[in-house]
């Protein structure tokens, strides 16, 4: 008897705009709504809508079962641009034959850089799934199936019963992925992807030089029947159907006939992940002391943090965590989290690997270097916004040891006092403080207030009127 666990990952990022150094401080938004809608419309038409229709028919006809993880960032886009597609997913879940799997809301690398942020995003995803589908997930899969032993302990403490990850030889050695395993250091179960059978559909299906081409449903079912073990975990991206593998390849016909061919063996069945861990006990403990993923032949994290650009961008982004959260600004926090989506780092990848062609469909950049430059410019703009938010307290008073002592005896404790003081300041005193050798106002604003952009603007001002205008505009913005 063979149990087949069919799992599909559904995700599209919220793509960022091309953002130049001249856009920093301009108020330009970070995310390309037009391009996001374009890609979502295309994918919905080619993949989500027809595949959901087929799956609903298969559930009714064959009692087919399937599990999904649908990222929070995609759910947001479906709510905004394609509510009818969201409804089709809800209809599938309502059949009772669909299980939702949890992950990080923003499909992020938070586990690698911030365990606290990781937990927060998982909780946000749980809340979203409950809100839209009425399900509380019991099974977890991390972004790109990234996993190690420490994660097993954390997600177990969060109440999850099993984690999905890659069935790579790096951790299995001579063992088979077709059994349930227990994670080292915790009692959480591991469901391991059978990557050969999964990738036969996801990557090789339409490859004419593959020695098994063309792949038919009956041939694939014969491979399933010939595979020893308790459960065969077939994990892949949902966009495999209709986008990565176009309709013209025959992928939809393959999907329509696959359940029938597998169920021709009366001992075979389709199962949900939570059913797998109830039905089968772990056969052994597996240790994963290092990070693995389901990406390319290396099954590591080099697709996202393999070069110095990617590592720099990720470190800079996550270094802002405390400052971002302190602002309590929902817009800043939301933007920071959307920037965490792993796809942004993937676009900076400079290496070539097996599934690279697939992701090029959705890459908005001409080169990884262009992706890096836009991302870093956005981070610099975000830093300005964070500082701008924290500057609001200086509209009242700065600490006593940081006040501005003016040559004419005035003392400025905040930007407003500086603005009012400039009105009655003599030209001689003004010129003294704004001389190229001193730049006292600009230095104080940079070092005490922390607004580098305003400081640079002030530094260019050589007249009292110009300086006062820039100060006034900044104060109005802070008071909004």
Secondary structure as a PSIPRED ss2 file (coil, helix, strand):
# PSIPRED VFORMAT (PSIPRED V4.0)

   1 X C   1.000  0.000  0.000
   2 X C   1.000  0.000  0.000
   3 X E   0.000  0.000  1.000
   4 X E   0.000  0.000  1.000
   5 X E   0.000  0.000  1.000
   6 X E   0.000  0.000  1.000
   7 X E   0.000  0.000  1.000
   8 X E   0.000  0.000  1.000
   9 X E   0.000  0.000  1.000
  10 X E   0.000  0.000  1.000
  11 X C   1.000  0.000  0.000
  12 X C   1.000  0.000  0.000
  13 X C   1.000  0.000  0.000
  14 X C   1.000  0.000  0.000
  15 X C   1.000  0.000  0.000
  16 X E   0.000  0.000  1.000
  17 X C   1.000  0.000  0.000
  18 X C   1.000  0.000  0.000
  19 X C   1.000  0.000  0.000
  20 X C   1.000  0.000  0.000
  21 X H   0.000  1.000  0.000
  22 X H   0.000  1.000  0.000
  23 X H   0.000  1.000  0.000
  24 X C   1.000  0.000  0.000
  25 X C   1.000  0.000  0.000
  26 X C   1.000  0.000  0.000
  27 X C   1.000  0.000  0.000
  28 X C   1.000  0.000  0.000
  29 X C   1.000  0.000  0.000
  30 X C   1.000  0.000  0.000
  31 X E   0.000  0.000  1.000
  32 X C   1.000  0.000  0.000
  33 X H   0.000  1.000  0.000
  34 X H   0.000  1.000  0.000
  35 X H   0.000  1.000  0.000
  36 X H   0.000  1.000  0.000
  37 X H   0.000  1.000  0.000
  38 X H   0.000  1.000  0.000
  39 X H   0.000  1.000  0.000
  40 X H   0.000  1.000  0.000
  41 X H   0.000  1.000  0.000
  42 X H   0.000  1.000  0.000
  43 X H   0.000  1.000  0.000
  44 X H   0.000  1.000  0.000
  45 X H   0.000  1.000  0.000
  46 X H   0.000  1.000  0.000
  47 X H   0.000  1.000  0.000
  48 X H   0.000  1.000  0.000
  49 X H   0.000  1.000  0.000
  50 X H   0.000  1.000  0.000
  51 X H   0.000  1.000  0.000
  52 X H   0.000  1.000  0.000
  53 X H   0.000  1.000  0.000
  54 X H   0.000  1.000  0.000
  55 X H   0.000  1.000  0.000
  56 X H   0.000  1.000  0.000
  57 X H   0.000  1.000  0.000
  58 X H   0.000  1.000  0.000
  59 X H   0.000  1.000  0.000
  60 X H   0.000  1.000  0.000
  61 X H   0.000  1.000  0.000
  62 X H   0.000  1.000  0.000
  63 X C   1.000  0.000  0.000
  64 X C   1.000  0.000  0.000
  65 X C   1.000  0.000  0.000
  66 X E   0.000  0.000  1.000
  67 X E   0.000  0.000  1.000
  68 X E   0.000  0.000  1.000
  69 X E   0.000  0.000  1.000
  70 X E   0.000  0.000  1.000
  71 X C   1.000  0.000  0.000
  72 X H   0.000  1.000  0.000
  73 X H   0.000  1.000  0.000
  74 X H   0.000  1.000  0.000
  75 X H   0.000  1.000  0.000
  76 X H   0.000  1.000  0.000
  77 X H   0.000  1.000  0.000
  78 X H   0.000  1.000  0.000
  79 X H   0.000  1.000  0.000
  80 X H   0.000  1.000  0.000
  81 X H   0.000  1.000  0.000
  82 X C   1.000  0.000  0.000
  83 X H   0.000  1.000  0.000
  84 X H   0.000  1.000  0.000
  85 X H   0.000  1.000  0.000
  86 X H   0.000  1.000  0.000
  87 X H   0.000  1.000  0.000
  88 X H   0.000  1.000  0.000
  89 X H   0.000  1.000  0.000
  90 X H   0.000  1.000  0.000
  91 X H   0.000  1.000  0.000
  92 X H   0.000  1.000  0.000
  93 X H   0.000  1.000  0.000
  94 X H   0.000  1.000  0.000
  95 X C   1.000  0.000  0.000
  96 X C   1.000  0.000  0.000
  97 X C   1.000  0.000  0.000
  98 X E   0.000  0.000  1.000
  99 X E   0.000  0.000  1.000
 100 X E   0.000  0.000  1.000
 101 X C   1.000  0.000  0.000
 102 X E   0.000  0.000  1.000
 103 X C   1.000  0.000  0.000
 104 X C   1.000  0.000  0.000
 105 X C   1.000  0.000  0.000
 106 X C   1.000  0.000  0.000
 107 X C   1.000  0.000  0.000
 108 X E   0.000  0.000  1.000
 109 X C   1.000  0.000  0.000
 110 X H   0.000  1.000  0.000
 111 X H   0.000  1.000  0.000
 112 X H   0.000  1.000  0.000
 113 X H   0.000  1.000  0.000
 114 X C   1.000  0.000  0.000
 115 X H   0.000  1.000  0.000
 116 X H   0.000  1.000  0.000
 117 X H   0.000  1.000  0.000
 118 X H   0.000  1.000  0.000
 119 X H   0.000  1.000  0.000
 120 X H   0.000  1.000  0.000
 121 X H   0.000  1.000  0.000
 122 X H   0.000  1.000  0.000
 123 X H   0.000  1.000  0.000
 124 X H   0.000  1.000  0.000
 125 X H   0.000  1.000  0.000
 126 X H   0.000  1.000  0.000
 127 X H   0.000  1.000  0.000
 128 X H   0.000  1.000  0.000
 129 X H   0.000  1.000  0.000
 130 X H   0.000  1.000  0.000
 131 X H   0.000  1.000  0.000
 132 X H   0.000  1.000  0.000
 133 X H   0.000  1.000  0.000
 134 X C   1.000  0.000  0.000
 135 X C   1.000  0.000  0.000
 136 X C   1.000  0.000  0.000
 137 X C   1.000  0.000  0.000
 138 X C   1.000  0.000  0.000
 139 X E   0.000  0.000  1.000
 140 X E   0.000  0.000  1.000
 141 X E   0.000  0.000  1.000
 142 X C   1.000  0.000  0.000
 143 X H   0.000  1.000  0.000
 144 X H   0.000  1.000  0.000
 145 X H   0.000  1.000  0.000
 146 X C   1.000  0.000  0.000
 147 X E   0.000  0.000  1.000
 148 X C   1.000  0.000  0.000
 149 X H   0.000  1.000  0.000
 150 X H   0.000  1.000  0.000
 151 X H   0.000  1.000  0.000
 152 X H   0.000  1.000  0.000
 153 X H   0.000  1.000  0.000
 154 X H   0.000  1.000  0.000
 155 X H   0.000  1.000  0.000
 156 X H   0.000  1.000  0.000
 157 X H   0.000  1.000  0.000
 158 X C   1.000  0.000  0.000
 159 X C   1.000  0.000  0.000
 160 X C   1.000  0.000  0.000
 161 X C   1.000  0.000  0.000
 162 X E   0.000  0.000  1.000
 163 X E   0.000  0.000  1.000
 164 X E   0.000  0.000  1.000
 165 X E   0.000  0.000  1.000
 166 X E   0.000  0.000  1.000
 167 X C   1.000  0.000  0.000
 168 X C   1.000  0.000  0.000
 169 X H   0.000  1.000  0.000
 170 X H   0.000  1.000  0.000
 171 X H   0.000  1.000  0.000
 172 X H   0.000  1.000  0.000
 173 X C   1.000  0.000  0.000
 174 X C   1.000  0.000  0.000
 175 X C   1.000  0.000  0.000
 176 X C   1.000  0.000  0.000
 177 X C   1.000  0.000  0.000
 178 X C   1.000  0.000  0.000
 179 X C   1.000  0.000  0.000
 180 X C   1.000  0.000  0.000
 181 X E   0.000  0.000  1.000
 182 X E   0.000  0.000  1.000
 183 X E   0.000  0.000  1.000
 184 X C   1.000  0.000  0.000
 185 X C   1.000  0.000  0.000
 186 X C   1.000  0.000  0.000
 187 X C   1.000  0.000  0.000
 188 X C   1.000  0.000  0.000
 189 X E   0.000  0.000  1.000
 190 X E   0.000  0.000  1.000
 191 X E   0.000  0.000  1.000
 192 X E   0.000  0.000  1.000
 193 X E   0.000  0.000  1.000
 194 X C   1.000  0.000  0.000
 195 X H   0.000  1.000  0.000
 196 X H   0.000  1.000  0.000
 197 X H   0.000  1.000  0.000
 198 X H   0.000  1.000  0.000
 199 X H   0.000  1.000  0.000
 200 X H   0.000  1.000  0.000
 201 X H   0.000  1.000  0.000
 202 X H   0.000  1.000  0.000
 203 X C   1.000  0.000  0.000
 204 X C   1.000  0.000  0.000
 205 X C   1.000  0.000  0.000
 206 X C   1.000  0.000  0.000
 207 X C   1.000  0.000  0.000
 208 X C   1.000  0.000  0.000
 209 X C   1.000  0.000  0.000
 210 X C   1.000  0.000  0.000
 211 X C   1.000  0.000  0.000
 212 X C   1.000  0.000  0.000
 213 X C   1.000  0.000  0.000
 214 X C   1.000  0.000  0.000
 215 X C   1.000  0.000  0.000
 216 X C   1.000  0.000  0.000
 217 X H   0.000  1.000  0.000
 218 X H   0.000  1.000  0.000
 219 X H   0.000  1.000  0.000
 220 X H   0.000  1.000  0.000
 221 X H   0.000  1.000  0.000
 222 X H   0.000  1.000  0.000
 223 X H   0.000  1.000  0.000
 224 X H   0.000  1.000  0.000
 225 X H   0.000  1.000  0.000
 226 X C   1.000  0.000  0.000
 227 X C   1.000  0.000  0.000
 228 X C   1.000  0.000  0.000
 229 X C   1.000  0.000  0.000
 230 X C   1.000  0.000  0.000
 231 X E   0.000  0.000  1.000
 232 X E   0.000  0.000  1.000
 233 X E   0.000  0.000  1.000
 234 X E   0.000  0.000  1.000
 235 X E   0.000  0.000  1.000
 236 X E   0.000  0.000  1.000
 237 X E   0.000  0.000  1.000
 238 X H   0.000  1.000  0.000
 239 X H   0.000  1.000  0.000
 240 X H   0.000  1.000  0.000
 241 X E   0.000  0.000  1.000
 242 X E   0.000  0.000  1.000
 243 X C   1.000  0.000  0.000
 244 X C   1.000  0.000  0.000
 245 X E   0.000  0.000  1.000
 246 X E   0.000  0.000  1.000
 247 X H   0.000  1.000  0.000
 248 X H   0.000  1.000  0.000
 249 X H   0.000  1.000  0.000
 250 X C   1.000  0.000  0.000
 251 X H   0.000  1.000  0.000
 252 X H   0.000  1.000  0.000
 253 X H   0.000  1.000  0.000
 254 X H   0.000  1.000  0.000
 255 X H   0.000  1.000  0.000
 256 X H   0.000  1.000  0.000
 257 X H   0.000  1.000  0.000
 258 X H   0.000  1.000  0.000
 259 X H   0.000  1.000  0.000
 260 X H   0.000  1.000  0.000
 261 X H   0.000  1.000  0.000
 262 X H   0.000  1.000  0.000
 263 X C   1.000  0.000  0.000
 264 X C   1.000  0.000  0.000
 265 X C   1.000  0.000  0.000
 266 X C   1.000  0.000  0.000
 267 X C   1.000  0.000  0.000
 268 X C   1.000  0.000  0.000
 269 X E   0.000  0.000  1.000
 270 X E   0.000  0.000  1.000
 271 X E   0.000  0.000  1.000
 272 X C   1.000  0.000  0.000
 273 X H   0.000  1.000  0.000
 274 X H   0.000  1.000  0.000
 275 X H   0.000  1.000  0.000
 276 X H   0.000  1.000  0.000
 277 X H   0.000  1.000  0.000
 278 X H   0.000  1.000  0.000
 279 X H   0.000  1.000  0.000
 280 X C   1.000  0.000  0.000
 281 X C   1.000  0.000  0.000
 282 X C   1.000  0.000  0.000
 283 X C   1.000  0.000  0.000
 284 X C   1.000  0.000  0.000
 285 X E   0.000  0.000  1.000
 286 X E   0.000  0.000  1.000
 287 X C   1.000  0.000  0.000
 288 X C   1.000  0.000  0.000
 289 X C   1.000  0.000  0.000
 290 X C   1.000  0.000  0.000
 291 X C   1.000  0.000  0.000
 292 X E   0.000  0.000  1.000
 293 X C   1.000  0.000  0.000
 294 X C   1.000  0.000  0.000
 295 X C   1.000  0.000  0.000
 296 X C   1.000  0.000  0.000
 297 X C   1.000  0.000  0.000
 298 X C   1.000  0.000  0.000
 299 X C   1.000  0.000  0.000
 300 X C   1.000  0.000  0.000
 301 X C   1.000  0.000  0.000
 302 X H   0.000  1.000  0.000
 303 X H   0.000  1.000  0.000
 304 X H   0.000  1.000  0.000
 305 X H   0.000  1.000  0.000
 306 X C   1.000  0.000  0.000
 307 X C   1.000  0.000  0.000
 308 X H   0.000  1.000  0.000
 309 X H   0.000  1.000  0.000
 310 X H   0.000  1.000  0.000
 311 X H   0.000  1.000  0.000
 312 X H   0.000  1.000  0.000
 313 X H   0.000  1.000  0.000
 314 X H   0.000  1.000  0.000
 315 X H   0.000  1.000  0.000
 316 X H   0.000  1.000  0.000
 317 X H   0.000  1.000  0.000
 318 X H   0.000  1.000  0.000
 319 X H   0.000  1.000  0.000
 320 X C   1.000  0.000  0.000
 321 X H   0.000  1.000  0.000
 322 X H   0.000  1.000  0.000
 323 X H   0.000  1.000  0.000
 324 X H   0.000  1.000  0.000
 325 X H   0.000  1.000  0.000
 326 X H   0.000  1.000  0.000
 327 X H   0.000  1.000  0.000
 328 X C   1.000  0.000  0.000
 329 X C   1.000  0.000  0.000
 330 X H   0.000  1.000  0.000
 331 X H   0.000  1.000  0.000
 332 X H   0.000  1.000  0.000
 333 X H   0.000  1.000  0.000
 334 X H   0.000  1.000  0.000
 335 X H   0.000  1.000  0.000
 336 X H   0.000  1.000  0.000
 337 X H   0.000  1.000  0.000
 338 X H   0.000  1.000  0.000
 339 X C   1.000  0.000  0.000
 340 X C   1.000  0.000  0.000
 341 X E   0.000  0.000  1.000
 342 X H   0.000  1.000  0.000
 343 X H   0.000  1.000  0.000
 344 X H   0.000  1.000  0.000
 345 X H   0.000  1.000  0.000
 346 X H   0.000  1.000  0.000
 347 X C   1.000  0.000  0.000
 348 X C   1.000  0.000  0.000
 349 X C   1.000  0.000  0.000
 350 X C   1.000  0.000  0.000
 351 X C   1.000  0.000  0.000
 352 X C   1.000  0.000  0.000
 353 X C   1.000  0.000  0.000
 354 X C   1.000  0.000  0.000
 355 X C   1.000  0.000  0.000
 356 X H   0.000  1.000  0.000
 357 X H   0.000  1.000  0.000
 358 X H   0.000  1.000  0.000
 359 X H   0.000  1.000  0.000
 360 X H   0.000  1.000  0.000
 361 X C   1.000  0.000  0.000
 362 X C   1.000  0.000  0.000
 363 X C   1.000  0.000  0.000
 364 X C   1.000  0.000  0.000
 365 X C   1.000  0.000  0.000
 366 X C   1.000  0.000  0.000
 367 X C   1.000  0.000  0.000
 368 X H   0.000  1.000  0.000
 369 X H   0.000  1.000  0.000
 370 X H   0.000  1.000  0.000
 371 X H   0.000  1.000  0.000
 372 X H   0.000  1.000  0.000
 373 X H   0.000  1.000  0.000
 374 X H   0.000  1.000  0.000
 375 X H   0.000  1.000  0.000
 376 X H   0.000  1.000  0.000
 377 X H   0.000  1.000  0.000
 378 X H   0.000  1.000  0.000
 379 X H   0.000  1.000  0.000
 380 X H   0.000  1.000  0.000
 381 X H   0.000  1.000  0.000
 382 X H   0.000  1.000  0.000
 383 X H   0.000  1.000  0.000
 384 X H   0.000  1.000  0.000
 385 X H   0.000  1.000  0.000
 386 X H   0.000  1.000  0.000
 387 X H   0.000  1.000  0.000
 388 X H   0.000  1.000  0.000
 389 X H   0.000  1.000  0.000
 390 X H   0.000  1.000  0.000
 391 X H   0.000  1.000  0.000
 392 X H   0.000  1.000  0.000
 393 X H   0.000  1.000  0.000
 394 X H   0.000  1.000  0.000
 395 X H   0.000  1.000  0.000
 396 X C   1.000  0.000  0.000
 397 X C   1.000  0.000  0.000
 398 X C   1.000  0.000  0.000
 399 X C   1.000  0.000  0.000
 400 X H   0.000  1.000  0.000
 401 X H   0.000  1.000  0.000
 402 X H   0.000  1.000  0.000
 403 X C   1.000  0.000  0.000
 404 X E   0.000  0.000  1.000
 405 X E   0.000  0.000  1.000
 406 X C   1.000  0.000  0.000
 407 X C   1.000  0.000  0.000
 408 X C   1.000  0.000  0.000
 409 X C   1.000  0.000  0.000
 410 X C   1.000  0.000  0.000
 411 X E   0.000  0.000  1.000
 412 X E   0.000  0.000  1.000
 413 X C   1.000  0.000  0.000
 414 X C   1.000  0.000  0.000
 415 X H   0.000  1.000  0.000
 416 X H   0.000  1.000  0.000
 417 X H   0.000  1.000  0.000
 418 X H   0.000  1.000  0.000
 419 X H   0.000  1.000  0.000
 420 X H   0.000  1.000  0.000
 421 X H   0.000  1.000  0.000
 422 X H   0.000  1.000  0.000
 423 X H   0.000  1.000  0.000
 424 X H   0.000  1.000  0.000
 425 X C   1.000  0.000  0.000
 426 X C   1.000  0.000  0.000
 427 X H   0.000  1.000  0.000
 428 X H   0.000  1.000  0.000
 429 X H   0.000  1.000  0.000
 430 X H   0.000  1.000  0.000
 431 X H   0.000  1.000  0.000
 432 X H   0.000  1.000  0.000
 433 X H   0.000  1.000  0.000
 434 X H   0.000  1.000  0.000
 435 X C   1.000  0.000  0.000
 436 X C   1.000  0.000  0.000
 437 X C   1.000  0.000  0.000
 438 X C   1.000  0.000  0.000
 439 X C   1.000  0.000  0.000
 440 X H   0.000  1.000  0.000
 441 X H   0.000  1.000  0.000
 442 X H   0.000  1.000  0.000
 443 X H   0.000  1.000  0.000
 444 X H   0.000  1.000  0.000
 445 X H   0.000  1.000  0.000
 446 X H   0.000  1.000  0.000
 447 X H   0.000  1.000  0.000
 448 X H   0.000  1.000  0.000
 449 X H   0.000  1.000  0.000
 450 X C   1.000  0.000  0.000
 451 X C   1.000  0.000  0.000
 452 X H   0.000  1.000  0.000
 453 X H   0.000  1.000  0.000
 454 X H   0.000  1.000  0.000
 455 X H   0.000  1.000  0.000
 456 X H   0.000  1.000  0.000
 457 X H   0.000  1.000  0.000
 458 X H   0.000  1.000  0.000
 459 X H   0.000  1.000  0.000
 460 X H   0.000  1.000  0.000
 461 X C   1.000  0.000  0.000
 462 X C   1.000  0.000  0.000
 463 X C   1.000  0.000  0.000
 464 X H   0.000  1.000  0.000
 465 X H   0.000  1.000  0.000
 466 X H   0.000  1.000  0.000
 467 X H   0.000  1.000  0.000
 468 X H   0.000  1.000  0.000
 469 X H   0.000  1.000  0.000
 470 X H   0.000  1.000  0.000
 471 X H   0.000  1.000  0.000
 472 X H   0.000  1.000  0.000
 473 X H   0.000  1.000  0.000
 474 X H   0.000  1.000  0.000
 475 X H   0.000  1.000  0.000
 476 X H   0.000  1.000  0.000
 477 X H   0.000  1.000  0.000
 478 X H   0.000  1.000  0.000
 479 X H   0.000  1.000  0.000
 480 X C   1.000  0.000  0.000
